[in-house]
Amino acid sequence: MPSEDCAKTCLELFCSAVQHPERTERQRALKSFEQNFIRSGITVEECSRIFDETYLHLLRCYGDRFESVRTLAVSAMDTLLGKLPPNDYYLGCIVPVLAKRIGQAETIEDSEELRLKLLDQLETLVAKYSDPDAARLGDPLLKVLDSVVDILIKTLRDPFPAAQKKSCEIVIALAEATPTLHYRAEALVLPAKSILTHRHSANRIAAVEALGVLSLHILSNGDCVSDIIMAVSPLLMDDVPFVRRACGRVGCLMLQKLRDRYSFFHRILPLVLNCLSDETVEVREDINSGWKEAGELYYRENETELSKIALIETVPIGYPVERYRRPTLACRAIVQRSLRVVNLVLHEMEEWKDNIRLHATKLLKQIVLHAERTFSTLFLEVNPVLAKACMDAEKSIVSEHMLSMFQKYPTIGQLRCMRTLFESCVQDEAKCRDVRKFAVLLLDPEVCHNHRDAVYQRELLEFCSTLALVGQKDEALTARLEEIAVGELDDVASEHQTLERTLYTVALKVVAFCYGMEDRASVRDIGMTLLGKLDSNVERLHQHHLASVLCSIGHLESENVDASTSIILLCGIVAVCGLQYMSILPIYLNVLSGLIEDNCIATRAYSLKAFVQLGALNFESLKLVAFPIMSRLDDPSGEVRELAAVCLGRLKLNVVSSEDVSSECNNERWQEILQQILSVMFLHLEHPETKLRCAIFDSLKRLHADNRELIERLANNVPSGCSYKKELEAITSKTSSV
């Protein structure tokens, strides 16, 4: 008795403390609740008594004006709930308070973290009183179902992402915990649909899963189920693979468990079949497994009919077994009885959005693979839609409308689709004529100057390879006399070019854009391979066509901006082709030397990257570029300083003949300029930047090979106590010994 009296006194003190006007007193009492009352080994009877004595005071603290007190009260109730038996009395005490705090039309609880904590408590209650068959506890959640649903209607629209996601999880848990969710399931559909466009992929996934579960509990409103499917379908085009997988899983769930699911097959199938063509292997394999399970269920339900078909079925003659694995009999049967879906697919194939058309085409492919011979009944409906994109063999392969749209809005998907369509057509005179149209299209700057996407560049080169192959089958490219009119920049007069020059121009530009980018090495290799296909002697290609490419580059004299396309292209071409073509490049050497001193760091860097490939130049050209390069050793950018140091090592005079008087004079003048450059390079050997010093030493080694006497003389004049004296001696002695 004394211990009971003591416990009762403690409870009275606690109840008095949580009502104290001072916040610190209330906090202190709530913090010590678990330590003072919920000890290990406490009996159920003791917990029930503690609840009876304290629950009113704890629940009143849910509305305390201090967030810290409210948080401690919720934690104390969580601790108490963990010890209490699943008696619906407790459920009826707590849920109404939760509904008052987070289930009202207006936001009562302004703390996001505390709203999430209250939802955690609701989730705990749903799990604690779970009774799916109403056999263990008599479905206690039914008594508070309206309050719980009212809470979820509000919290599914909570601006706090974690609260939204938790609400979706509670919807799924509630569907598993009570057999009576169907009374209010429809009320949760609209709030859950609002999350489908959330910026967080985890929330979109949770919403898709919640809607899938809700659809199973809508017993009489078929329109509501259709609305759910229509709302989820756009997420089949989501950028995140796991969101697309969630859509496919919901489709498989509906195929197996949806009430009256046979009548919804034609609406559900796109959710599943689209995922079978997904670009992510994990998505395809996961949904393929669920699709087979749905087929197995359908087979068991229709075994009498399907078993007879299975006995006599054989693989159709000509079936592409090397490319596709034939779907199971039951999966094919589901599609074959649901061909109404084709009408929806044909409608979406004519949508103006690329991604919708692409997904509709993938879906049509899966329908054809599953429907097999039954699809022939729809030929008259499908053919006109397909004919809008491509024509039969007697006409042009691709309509003018498609070409013009691609020219305005070139994308990877369109480029890939057109290339595949072109490759698949029968080789005939019409196809050879179409090479003209595609060559003109690919040469357009809007198409071939896209240098930011490696996948796009790869597709562009693959298309050029295809065109080259078709052209070579018609007749040798180098001997081709037919000409193609190609519009160049600034609406200048059309320049007539052979097919070889056209493809050379596209390939060279792509290779030039890839110069200096390690992640584009594979694209650059494809481009060089294409140039080799055009002519095994690539140098001859440059001699014939390089001047034309350079003449097409414009806007070099305008005010430059960061990563200007024309600058990148010119520098890349110089780097790829080198300067052995000085008869073509004098005017561009002037431009490049000016770009070295441009205000934009990126422009200076690109220009110097071009000069890394510098070959021997005449004196006037060397004089033009040497001092601008040298001045960049003091550039504010570390990358530019390092590139300048590398370029200085590439400066070399092109001596025509040692007996030529003018050549000897130029050599003497170059030695005077080089002496000034070397003095500046020596000065920068004291720079604290390690990469710059290493680049200068490497350049000195290169220059020493042709200017031994000058460099050794300057190195000997360096004081012995200088920090870089030993490195200079190493350069001169090593090279001399060699």
C-alpha positions in Angstrom: 0.0 0.0 0.0 2.7 2.5 0.9 4.3 2.0 -2.6 0.9 2.4 -4.3 0.3 5.6 -2.3 3.8 6.8 -3.3 3.1 6.1 -7.0 -0.2 7.9 -6.7 1.4 10.9 -5.1 4.0 10.9 -7.9 1.3 10.9 -10.6 -0.5 13.7 -8.8 2.7 15.7 -8.7 3.3 15.0 -12.4 -0.3 16.1 -13.4 0.2 19.2 -11.3 3.6 19.9 -12.9 2.3 19.6 -16.6 -0.3 22.2 -15.7 2.2 24.6 -14.2 2.3 28.1 -15.7 6.0 28.0 -16.1 7.2 26.3 -19.3 10.4 24.9 -17.7 8.3 23.1 -15.1 6.2 21.5 -17.8 9.2 20.5 -19.8 11.0 19.0 -16.7 7.9 16.9 -15.9 7.5 15.6 -19.4 11.2 14.8 -19.9 11.2 12.6 -16.7 7.9 10.8 -17.5 9.4 7.7 -19.0 12.1 7.5 -16.3 9.6 7.9 -13.4 6.7 5.8 -14.6 7.5 3.5 -17.6 10.1 1.3 -16.0 11.2 -2.0 -17.5 8.9 -4.9 -16.5 5.9 -2.7 -15.8 2.6 -4.6 -16.0 -0.3 -3.9 -18.4 -2.5 -3.0 -15.4 0.0 -0.4 -14.1 0.2 1.1 -17.6 -3.5 1.3 -17.9 -3.7 3.0 -14.5 -1.0 5.5 -15.5 -2.9 6.2 -18.7 -6.2 6.8 -16.9 -4.5 9.3 -14.5 -2.4 11.2 -17.1 -3.9 11.0 -20.6 -6.0 14.1 -20.2 -3.0 16.2 -19.1 -0.8 14.7 -21.8 -3.3 15.3 -24.6 -3.9 18.9 -23.3 -0.2 19.5 -23.8 -0.6 18.7 -27.5 -2.0 22.2 -27.8 0.6 23.9 -25.6 1.9 27.2 -27.1 5.5 26.1 -26.8 6.7 23.6 -29.5 9.1 22.0 -27.1 6.3 21.1 -24.7 4.1 19.7 -27.4 6.9 17.6 -28.7 7.7 16.1 -25.3 4.0 15.4 -24.7 3.8 13.4 -28.0 7.0 11.5 -27.1 5.6 10.6 -23.7 2.3 9.3 -25.2 4.3 7.3 -27.7 6.2 5.6 -24.8 2.9 4.9 -23.0 1.2 3.5 -26.1 4.1 1.0 -26.6 3.1 -0.6 -23.3 -0.7 -0.5 -23.5 -2.9 -3.3 -24.9 -4.8 -2.9 -28.2 -7.9 -1.6 -26.4 -10.1 0.6 -28.6 -10.7 2.8 -25.6 -7.3 4.3 -26.0 -7.8 4.7 -29.7 -10.9 6.7 -29.1 -9.1 9.0 -26.7 -6.1 9.8 -28.9 -7.4 10.0 -32.5 -9.8 12.8 -32.0 -7.0 14.9 -30.5 -4.8 14.1 -33.5 -7.7 15.1 -35.8 -8.0 18.4 -34.0 -4.3 19.2 -34.4 -3.6 18.1 -38.0 -7.0 17.2 -39.5 -8.7 20.6 -39.6 -9.3 22.6 -42.8 -6.9 25.3 -41.5 -3.4 24.5 -40.3 -3.5 24.3 -36.4 0.0 22.8 -35.8 2.5 25.1 -37.4 5.6 23.0 -36.8 6.5 20.8 -39.7 8.5 18.4 -37.6 5.8 18.0 -35.0 3.1 17.4 -37.7 5.4 14.6 -38.9 5.7 13.3 -35.4 1.9 13.3 -35.0 1.6 11.3 -38.2 4.2 8.8 -36.9 1.9 8.4 -33.9 -1.1 7.8 -36.1 0.9 5.2 -38.1 1.7 3.5 -34.8 -2.0 3.4 -33.9 -3.0 2.0 -37.3 -0.4 -0.8 -36.9 -1.3 -1.5 -33.3 -5.0 -1.9 -34.0 -4.6 -3.6 -37.3 -7.3 -6.3 -37.9 -7.6 -7.0 -41.7 -10.4 -9.6 -41.3 -12.2 -8.1 -38.3 -11.7 -11.4 -36.6 -9.2 -10.6 -33.8 -10.3 -7.2 -32.5 -13.6 -6.6 -34.3 -12.1 -3.9 -36.6 -11.5 -1.2 -34.0 -10.3 1.2 -36.7 -13.9 1.4 -38.1 -14.9 3.6 -35.1 -12.3 6.2 -35.8 -12.2 5.8 -39.6 -13.8 9.1 -40.4 -11.3 11.0 -38.2 -8.3 9.1 -39.6 -9.5 9.8 -43.2 -10.1 13.5 -42.4 -6.5 13.7 -41.1 -5.1 12.1 -44.3 -7.2 14.3 -46.5 -5.4 17.3 -44.9 -1.9 15.9 -44.5 -1.8 14.5 -48.1 -1.7 18.1 -49.1 0.8 19.1 -46.4 3.5 21.4 -47.8 6.1 19.5 -45.8 7.4 16.7 -48.2 8.1 14.2 -45.4 4.6 14.6 -44.1 3.1 14.0 -47.6 5.2 10.9 -48.0 4.3 9.6 -44.5 0.6 10.2 -45.3 0.8 8.0 -48.4 2.4 5.3 -46.3 -0.4 5.5 -43.7 -3.0 5.2 -46.5 -1.3 1.9 -47.6 -1.1 0.7 -44.0 -4.7 1.6 -43.3 -5.8 -0.4 -46.4 -4.1 -3.4 -44.9 -5.3 -2.8 -41.3 -9.1 -2.5 -41.9 -11.6 -4.2 -44.2 -13.8 -1.1 -44.3 -11.6 1.4 -46.0 -14.0 1.2 -49.0 -16.4 3.5 -47.1 -14.1 6.5 -47.5 -11.5 5.4 -50.1 -12.8 7.8 -52.8 -12.3 10.8 -50.5 -8.5 10.1 -50.5 -8.1 9.9 -54.2 -8.0 13.6 -55.1 -5.5 14.5 -52.3 -3.3 11.7 -53.3 -3.4 12.7 -57.0 -2.1 16.1 -56.1 1.3 14.6 -55.0 1.9 13.0 -58.4 3.6 16.2 -59.7 5.7 16.7 -56.6 9.3 17.6 -57.3 10.6 14.8 -55.0 10.7 11.5 -56.7 10.2 9.6 -53.4 6.9 11.5 -52.9 5.7 10.7 -56.5 6.5 7.0 -55.9 4.6 7.0 -52.6 1.6 8.7 -54.2 1.5 6.1 -57.1 1.6 3.2 -54.6 -1.1 4.8 -52.5 -3.4 5.4 -55.5 -2.8 1.8 -56.6 -4.0 0.5 -53.2 -6.9 2.9 -53.1 -8.2 1.6 -56.5 -8.6 -1.8 -55.0 -11.0 -0.5 -52.3 -13.3 1.5 -54.7 -16.1 -1.0 -55.2 -18.7 0.7 -57.2 -17.3 3.9 -58.9 -15.6 2.7 -62.1 -15.0 6.3 -63.2 -12.9 6.9 -60.1 -10.7 3.9 -61.0 -10.3 5.2 -64.5 -9.3 8.6 -63.2 -6.6 7.0 -61.0 -5.2 5.2 -64.1 -5.2 8.3 -66.2 -3.5 10.3 -63.4 -0.8 7.8 -62.9 -0.1 7.2 -66.7 1.9 10.4 -67.4 4.5 9.2 -64.8 5.5 6.4 -67.2 7.5 9.2 -68.9 9.1 10.3 -65.6 12.9 10.9 -65.6 13.4 8.7 -62.5 13.4 4.9 -63.3 11.9 4.0 -59.9 8.9 6.2 -60.5 8.3 4.4 -63.8 8.7 1.1 -62.0 6.1 2.1 -59.4 3.6 2.8 -62.2 4.3 -0.7 -63.7 3.9 -2.3 -60.3 0.6 -0.6 -59.8 -0.5 -1.9 -63.2 0.5 -5.5 -62.2 -1.3 -5.1 -58.9 -4.5 -3.9 -60.7 -4.3 -6.8 -63.2 -4.4 -9.3 -60.3 -6.5 -7.7 -57.6 -8.7 -4.9 -59.0 -12.4 -5.5 -58.6 -14.0 -6.2 -62.1 -10.5 -6.0 -63.5 -11.3 -7.7 -66.8 -13.3 -4.6 -67.9 -10.3 -2.4 -67.1 -7.6 -4.5 -68.9 -7.5 -2.1 -71.8 -6.8 0.8 -69.5 -4.4 -0.9 -67.2 -2.2 -2.5 -69.9 -0.3 0.7 -70.9 1.0 0.9 -67.3 2.6 -2.5 -67.7 3.5 -2.8 -71.4 5.3 0.6 -71.4 7.6 -0.6 -68.7 8.5 -3.7 -70.7 10.2 -1.3 -73.2 11.8 0.8 -70.5 15.4 1.9 -71.1 16.4 0.7 -67.6 17.1 -3.1 -67.3 16.0 -3.2 -63.6 12.6 -1.7 -64.5 12.1 -4.2 -67.4 13.0 -7.2 -65.4 10.9 -6.2 -62.3 7.7 -5.5 -64.3 8.2 -8.5 -66.6 8.1 -10.7 -63.5 4.8 -9.1 -62.3 3.4 -9.3 -65.8 4.1 -13.1 -65.9 2.4 -13.5 -62.5 -0.7 -11.6 -63.8 -0.6 -14.0 -66.8 -0.5 -17.0 -64.6 -3.5 -15.9 -62.6 -5.4 -15.2 -65.9 -4.4 -18.7 -67.1 -5.8 -20.4 -63.9 -9.0 -18.4 -64.3 -9.4 -19.4 -67.9 -7.6 -22.7 -68.0 -10.3 -24.6 -69.8 -10.0 -22.4 -72.9 -6.3 -21.6 -72.8 -5.2 -25.2 -72.1 -6.7 -26.3 -75.4 -4.8 -23.5 -77.3 -1.6 -24.5 -75.6 -1.8 -28.1 -76.9 -1.8 -27.0 -80.6 0.2 -23.8 -80.4 3.5 -23.4 -82.3 5.8 -20.5 -82.9 4.7 -18.6 -86.0 6.9 -18.9 -89.1 9.3 -16.0 -89.3 9.0 -14.9 -85.7 12.1 -12.9 -84.7 13.3 -15.3 -82.0 16.8 -13.9 -82.2 15.6 -10.4 -81.2 12.6 -11.1 -78.9 11.5 -13.6 -76.3 7.9 -14.6 -77.1 5.4 -13.6 -74.3 3.6 -16.4 -72.5 0.3 -17.6 -73.9 -1.7 -16.1 -71.0 0.0 -12.6 -71.4 -0.8 -12.7 -75.1 -4.4 -13.6 -74.4 -4.8 -10.6 -72.0 -3.6 -8.2 -74.7 -5.6 -10.0 -77.5 -8.9 -9.5 -75.6 -8.0 -5.8 -74.9 -7.2 -4.4 -78.3 -9.4 -1.4 -77.6 -6.2 0.1 -76.1 -4.9 0.6 -79.7 -7.3 3.5 -80.2 -5.7 5.3 -77.3 -2.2 4.5 -78.6 -3.0 5.9 -82.1 -4.3 9.1 -80.6 -1.1 9.6 -78.6 1.1 8.8 -81.6 -0.3 12.0 -83.2 0.4 14.2 -80.1 2.7 17.2 -80.6 4.9 16.3 -77.6 7.9 14.1 -78.6 8.0 12.1 -75.4 4.3 11.1 -75.7 4.7 10.0 -79.3 7.8 8.0 -78.4 6.1 6.2 -75.5 3.1 5.5 -77.6 5.3 4.0 -80.3 7.0 1.8 -77.7 3.6 0.7 -76.4 2.4 -0.1 -80.0 5.4 -2.3 -80.4 4.6 -4.3 -77.3 1.0 -4.6 -78.4 2.1 -6.0 -81.8 4.4 -8.5 -80.1 1.6 -9.7 -77.8 -1.3 -9.6 -80.3 0.5 -11.3 -83.1 -2.0 -12.3 -85.9 -5.0 -10.8 -84.1 -3.4 -7.4 -84.7 -4.0 -7.8 -88.5 -7.7 -6.9 -87.9 -6.6 -3.4 -86.9 -4.4 -2.7 -89.9 -6.8 -0.3 -91.6 -6.9 1.8 -88.5 -3.2 1.8 -87.7 -1.8 2.2 -91.2 -2.9 5.9 -91.8 -1.2 7.0 -88.6 2.0 5.2 -89.5 1.9 6.6 -93.0 2.0 10.2 -91.7 5.5 9.6 -90.5 6.8 7.3 -93.3 5.7 6.5 -96.8 5.9 3.3 -98.9 8.8 2.5 -101.2 7.7 4.4 -104.3 7.7 7.7 -102.5 10.0 9.7 -100.2 11.0 7.9 -97.1 10.2 10.7 -94.7 7.6 13.4 -95.3 8.7 17.0 -95.8 6.8 18.0 -92.6 9.0 15.7 -90.5 12.2 17.1 -92.0 11.2 20.7 -91.5 10.1 20.1 -87.9 13.4 18.4 -87.2 15.3 21.3 -88.7 13.5 23.7 -86.3 13.7 21.5 -83.2 16.5 18.9 -83.6 16.6 16.3 -80.8 18.3 13.0 -80.2 15.1 11.0 -80.4 14.1 12.5 -83.8 17.6 12.0 -85.1 17.7 8.4 -83.9 14.2 7.6 -85.3 15.0 9.1 -88.7 18.3 7.2 -88.9 16.6 3.9 -88.0 13.8 4.5 -90.5 16.3 5.3 -93.2 18.4 2.3 -92.5 15.4 0.0 -92.5 14.1 1.0 -95.9 14.8 -1.1 -99.0 17.8 0.1 -101.1 16.4 1.6 -104.3 16.5 4.7 -106.4 14.2 6.7 -104.1 16.4 6.0 -101.1 19.5 7.2 -102.9 17.7 10.4 -103.9 16.8 10.9 -100.2 20.5 11.0 -99.3 20.4 14.6 -100.7 17.7 15.7 -98.3 19.3 14.3 -95.2 22.7 15.6 -96.1 21.3 19.1 -96.4 19.5 18.6 -93.1 22.6 17.4 -91.2 24.8 20.2 -92.5 22.5 22.9 -91.1 24.3 24.7 -88.3 21.3 24.3 -86.0 21.8 20.5 -86.4 25.5 19.9 -86.5 26.6 22.7 -84.1 25.1 21.0 -81.1 28.3 20.4 -79.2 26.9 20.0 -75.6 25.5 16.5 -75.9 27.8 13.6 -76.6 24.9 11.2 -77.4 23.5 13.6 -80.0 27.0 13.9 -81.6 27.3 10.1 -81.7 23.9 9.8 -83.4 24.8 12.5 -85.9 28.0 10.7 -86.9 26.1 7.4 -87.1 23.6 9.0 -89.5 26.5 10.4 -91.6 28.0 6.9 -91.8 24.7 5.5 -93.0 24.4 8.2 -95.7 28.0 7.5 -96.8 27.3 3.8 -97.1 24.2 4.4 -99.2 26.1 6.9 -101.4 29.0 4.5 -101.9 26.5 1.8 -103.0 25.1 4.1 -105.6 28.6 5.1 -106.8 31.9 6.1 -105.4 31.8 9.3 -103.3 35.0 10.7 -104.7 33.6 10.3 -108.3 30.1 11.6 -107.5 29.1 14.4 -109.8 25.7 15.2 -108.5 25.7 18.3 -106.3 23.7 19.2 -103.2 22.6 22.8 -102.5 23.5 23.6 -98.9 22.4 26.9 -97.2 25.2 28.3 -95.1 25.1 30.9 -92.3 23.8 34.5 -92.5 21.5 33.6 -95.5 24.4 33.9 -97.9 24.1 32.5 -101.4 23.9 28.7 -101.5 27.2 26.9 -102.0 27.2 23.8 -104.1 29.0 20.9 -102.5 29.5 17.3 -103.3 28.2 14.6 -101.0 31.7 13.9 -99.9 32.3 17.6 -98.9 29.0 17.7 -97.1 29.7 14.6 -94.9 33.3 15.7 -94.4 32.1 19.1 -93.1 29.7 17.5 -90.6 32.2 15.0 -89.4 35.1 17.5 -89.1 32.9 19.9 -87.1 31.8 17.2 -84.6 35.5 16.0 -84.2 36.6 19.6 -83.7 33.9 20.2 -81.0 35.2 17.1 -79.2 38.8 18.2 -79.1 40.3 18.5 -75.6 37.3 16.7 -74.0 38.4 13.4 -72.5 34.8 12.2 -72.1 34.2 12.6 -75.9 37.1 10.4 -77.0 34.8 7.7 -78.3 32.8 10.2 -80.3 36.0 11.7 -81.8 37.1 8.2 -82.8 33.8 7.6 -84.6 34.3 10.9 -86.5 37.8 10.1 -87.6 36.6 6.6 -88.7 34.0 8.3 -90.8 36.6 10.6 -92.4 38.6 7.5 -93.2 35.6 5.9 -94.9 35.2 9.0 -97.1 38.8 8.8 -98.2 41.6 6.6 -96.8 43.9 9.5 -97.3 42.5 12.0 -94.7 45.2 14.5 -95.6 43.8 14.7 -99.1 40.3 15.3 -97.7 41.7 18.3 -95.8 43.4 19.7 -98.9 40.2 19.4 -100.9 37.6 20.6 -98.4 39.1 22.4 -95.4 39.0 25.8 -97.1 35.2 25.4 -97.6 34.7 24.6 -93.9 36.7 27.5 -92.7 34.8 29.9 -95.0 31.6 28.8 -93.4 32.6 29.9 -89.9 31.3 33.3 -89.1 31.0 35.8 -86.2 34.7 35.6 -85.3 35.1 39.4 -85.2 32.1 40.0 -83.0 32.2 40.5 -79.2 32.9 37.1 -77.9 31.0 35.3 -75.2 31.8 32.4 -73.0 32.1 29.2 -75.0 31.2 30.8 -78.3 30.4 28.1 -80.8 32.4 29.7 -83.6 35.5 30.1 -81.5 35.3 26.5 -80.2 34.8 25.3 -83.7 37.8 27.2 -85.2 40.1 26.3 -82.4 39.1 22.6 -82.6 39.6 22.5 -86.4 43.1 24.1 -86.0 43.9 21.5 -83.3 42.7 18.6 -85.4 44.1 19.6 -88.8 47.2 21.4 -87.4 48.9 24.4 -89.2 50.7 22.3 -92.3 47.8 24.2 -94.2 49.3 27.7 -93.9 48.0 28.7 -97.3 44.5 28.5 -95.9 45.0 29.8 -92.4 46.8 33.2 -92.4 43.6 35.2 -91.8 42.6 32.8 -89.0 46.0 33.0 -87.4 45.4 36.7 -87.0 42.0 35.9 -85.4 43.5 33.3 -83.1 46.3 35.5 -81.9 43.6 38.2 -81.0 41.5 35.6 -79.2 44.5 34.7 -77.0 44.0 38.1 -75.3 40.2 38.0 -75.2 38.4 39.2 -72.1 36.8 35.8 -71.6 38.9 33.1 -69.8 37.2 30.3 -71.8 38.0 31.9 -75.1 41.7 32.4 -74.1 41.9 28.7 -73.0 40.2 27.4 -76.2 42.6 29.5 -78.4 45.7 28.2 -76.6 44.5 24.6 -76.9 44.5 25.1 -80.6 48.1 26.3 -80.5 49.2 23.2 -78.6 49.2 21.4 -82.0 51.4 24.2 -83.4 53.8 23.1 -86.1 56.7 25.0 -87.6 55.8 28.5 -88.9 57.4 31.2 -90.9 59.0 34.2 -89.1 56.1 36.6 -89.6 53.6 34.1 -88.2 55.8 33.3 -85.3 56.2 36.9 -84.5 52.4 37.4 -84.7 51.6 34.7 -82.1 54.7 34.5 -79.9 54.3 37.6 -77.8 50.5 37.2 -77.2 51.2 33.6 -76.0 54.1 34.8 -73.8 51.9 37.5 -72.2 49.5 34.8 -71.0 52.1 33.5 -68.5 50.8 36.3 -66.2 47.1 35.4 -66.9 44.8 35.4 -63.8 43.6 31.9 -64.8 45.8 29.0 -63.8 44.6 26.9 -66.7 45.5 29.6 -69.2 49.0 30.2 -67.7 49.7 26.4 -67.9 48.5 26.3 -71.6 50.6 29.3 -72.5 53.7 27.6 -71.0 53.0 24.5 -73.1 52.4 26.5 -76.3 55.7 28.3 -75.9 57.5 25.0 -76.2 55.8 24.5 -79.6 57.2 27.7 -81.2 59.5 26.6 -84.0 60.8 28.5 -87.1 60.2 26.8 -90.5 63.6 27.1 -92.2 63.1 26.7 -96.0 66.8 26.5 -96.9 70.0 27.1 -94.9 71.6 28.7 -98.0 68.8 31.3 -98.4 70.0 34.7 -97.2 66.5 35.8 -96.2 66.1 32.5 -94.2 69.3 33.2 -92.3 68.2 36.7 -91.6 64.8 35.5 -90.3 66.6 32.9 -88.1 68.7 35.6 -86.5 65.6 37.8 -85.9 63.8 34.8 -84.4 66.7 34.1 -82.0 66.5 37.7 -80.7 62.7 37.2 -80.1 63.3 33.8 -78.5 65.9 35.2 -76.2 63.3 37.6 -74.8 60.8 34.8 -74.4 63.3 32.5 -72.7 64.2 35.3 -70.2 60.5 35.6 -69.3 60.2 31.8 -69.0 63.2 31.7 -66.6 61.6 34.4 -64.5 58.4 32.4 -64.1 60.4 29.4 -62.9 60.3 31.0 -59.5 56.4 31.0 -59.6 54.9 29.1 -56.6 52.6 27.1 -58.9 54.0 23.6 -59.4 52.0 22.8 -62.6 53.2 26.0 -64.3 56.9 25.3 -63.4 56.6 21.8 -64.8 55.0 23.0 -68.0 57.8 25.6 -68.4 60.5 22.9 -67.9 58.9 20.6 -70.4 58.8 23.5 -73.0 62.4 24.3 -72.3 63.4 20.7 -73.1 61.5 21.0 -76.4 63.1 24.3 -77.3 66.6 23.1 -76.4 66.5 20.6 -79.2 66.6 23.3 -81.8 68.1 26.2 -79.8 70.9 24.5 -77.8 73.5 27.2 -77.9 71.1 30.0 -76.9 69.5 28.1 -74.0 72.8 26.8 -72.6 74.3 30.4 -72.7 71.3 31.8 -70.9 71.3 28.9 -68.4 75.0 29.5 -67.6 74.2 33.2 -66.9 71.8 32.1 -64.2 73.4 32.7 -60.7 74.5 29.5 -59.0 72.3 30.2 -55.9 69.1 30.4 -58.0 66.4 27.8 -57.1 66.0 26.5 -60.6 69.7 26.4 -61.5 70.1 22.6 -61.0 67.0 21.9 -63.1 68.4 24.0 -66.0 71.7 22.2 -65.8 69.9 18.8 -65.9 68.0 19.9 -69.1 71.2 21.0 -70.9 73.4 18.1 -69.7 70.9 15.4 -70.4 70.1 16.7 -73.9 73.8 17.2 -74.6 74.6 13.6 -73.6 71.9 12.3 -75.8 
